[in-house]
Amino acid sequence: MGYLFLALAIVGEVVATSFLKVTSGPDARWWHYGIVVAGYGFAFTMLAQSLGKGVPLGIAYAVWAGVGVVLVALISWLVFKEPLTLVQLGGIVLVIGGVTMLELGGRHEAAA
């Protein structure tokens, strides 16, 4: 259950961060700012729930940050048409590898 809350935290953070880009443009609407605030509030609430269900802090934060970075980079490329270079793709691979190593090396008894 802790990892479900962590997944919800990631979704909230990615939505909020993506809407930061929308709020910086000329077509920003008042409700875009509400999505940013609500998204981050939701993300931190779900992250706290995840920790409360036993997901270790180091693992939760690494997964939250790493998956968030990768998803935001992909959304930036797909939705906002920002460039994604080979060096950046290499960085994404390294982030995924690092988060995977942290996850595989962590103890999971408390999260069950």
C-alpha positions, -999 to 999 in steps of 0.1 A, spaced: 0 0 0 29 23 7 41 21 -29 6 30 -41 8 62 -21 43 68 -35 29 64 -71 2 89 -63 28 113 -49 48 110 -81 17 117 -103 8 148 -82 44 161 -84 47 155 -121 13 172 -129 22 202 -107 57 206 -122 43 203 -157 17 230 -150 46 253 -138 56 254 -174 20 264 -184 19 292 -158 50 307 -172 35 312 -207 14 339 -221 -18 318 -220 -17 312 -182 -50 311 -165 -58 315 -128 -68 279 -124 -34 267 -137 -19 281 -105 -45 262 -85 -34 230 -102 3 237 -92 -6 243 -56 -30 214 -53 -6 191 -71 23 198 -48 0 196 -17 -14 163 -29 21 150 -37 35 158 -2 5 144 15 8 111 -5 45 110 2 38 113 39 13 85 37 38 64 18 63 69 46 37 62 72 30 28 55 66 18 60 84 28 28 119 38 39 126 75 34 157 71 13 140 47 -11 108 68 -12 126 100 -20 149 84 -45 120 68 -64 99 100 -61 126 123 -73 140 99 -100 108 89 -116 96 125 -114 127 138 -132 124 112 -159 86 118 -164 90 156 -165 118 154 -190 96 132 -212 66 154 -209 88 184 -217 99 168 -249 65 153 -259 41 181 -248 62 213 -248 84 203 -277 116 210 -258 147 193 -271 159 160 -256 196 154 -265 216 122 -264 234 134 -233 200 140 -216 188 106 -226 220 92 -211 212 110 -179 177 95 -179 192 61 -182 216 68 -153 188 81 -132 167 50 -139 197 28 -131 205 46 -99 169 45 -86 167 8 -95 199 0 -76 187 19 -45 154 1 -47 169 -34 -52 195 -27 -24 169 -16 1 152 -36 28 115 -41 22 102 -58 53 87 -26 68 69 -17 36 49 -49 33 
